[in-house]
Every structure is written in structure tokens, then in C-alpha cells.
Amino acid sequence: MIKIQQKTQPFVWQIDNSYSLPNISGHVRWNGNNKEFEVCDSLGNWHRIDPTIQLETSNDTSQILSWAREKMKEEERLKKLAADYPAIKDAKDQLDTLINLVKDESTS
């Protein structure tokens, strides 16, 4: 039997609400005809392993993903502006340099 239950917030986890196969220990194989994993019981019968899972995310995960999407859009807009306007590129380079200097001083 393959059964995974794990919760580590704020990451994604798998929940096994209703495991539909009998509790079988045995050999596992990939059935190329059906494109499914199967497990063999003690009588030599092969049973399909149900691949259905339910994925859920925490509220934190949804907020993090939304923030990351917006951040990526913002960085892409800034990259395009810097390519079109040399003054913006120079200002960004100076800001990046200042940030790195402050980081170096704060870690010393």
C-alpha cells in the first residue's frame, strides 16, 4: 500500500482522505499498457494503485504566490524601462551598488 500524509505549512501537502484499495504488501510494477502502477497480492493478482490525490495550500502559500507573481511582473517592467531609458538603468545600477555596500557593512 502506498499512502502519503504530510503537512508542512506553508507548503503544499497531500491528503489521503479515502484510500480505495485493499491493504496489500507486495511487488509493484509499471503496467505500460494501462500506464499505471500496480501492486501484486499474495495470490498473484495485480491491483491498480489509485494515483488520485488532493492538493491543498494554506492561506500563506496563496499570498506568497500572489506576491511572487506581482514581483516578477514588476521586475520585468523595470528591466524593459532600463533597456529603453539609460537614466533608469544608471539609477538602478547605482541603487544595486548602494544596497550591496550596505549589506557588506551590516554583515561586518
Secondary structure as the mmCIF struct_conf table of DSSP 4:
data_model
#
loop_
_struct_conf.conf_type_id
_struct_conf.id
_struct_conf.beg_label_comp_id
_struct_conf.beg_label_asym_id
_struct_conf.beg_label_seq_id
_struct_conf.end_label_comp_id
_struct_conf.end_label_asym_id
_struct_conf.end_label_seq_id
TURN_TY1_P TURN_TY1_P1 GLN A 9 PRO A 10
BEND BEND1 PHE A 11 PHE A 11
STRN STRN1 TRP A 13 ILE A 15
BEND BEND2 ASN A 17 ASN A 17
BEND BEND3 LEU A 21 LEU A 21
BEND BEND4 GLY A 26 GLY A 26
STRN STRN2 VAL A 28 ASN A 31
TURN_TY1_P TURN_TY1_P2 GLY A 32 LYS A 35
STRN STRN3 GLU A 36 CYS A 40
TURN_TY1_P TURN_TY1_P3 SER A 42 LEU A 43
BEND BEND5 GLY A 44 GLY A 44
STRN STRN4 TRP A 46 ARG A 48
HELX_LH_PP_P HELX_LH_PP_P1 ILE A 49 ASP A 50
STRN STRN5 GLN A 54 GLU A 56
HELX_RH_AL_P HELX_RH_AL_P1 ASN A 59 ASP A 84
HELX_RH_AL_P HELX_RH_AL_P2 PRO A 86 THR A 107
#
